[in-house]
Amino acid sequence: MNETVLQALDIMWKGMLGIFVALVVIMIFVWIMTKIGKKK
């Protein structure tokens, strides 16, 4: 039981980290696109 919970938590924090990284990448991409868009 305890080992299963630890495995689940291990998978969950990796998933949360992946989501967080994806959001940061999208935010940076949008920021760059707005910077490029304002110059035109």
C-alpha angles and dihedrals in degrees: 000000000000093000090052092052091051091050090050092050090048091054092043097054090048089052092048090049090051092051091048092050091048091051092050091050091050091048092051091047092051091047091052092047092052090049090052092044094054093055094062 
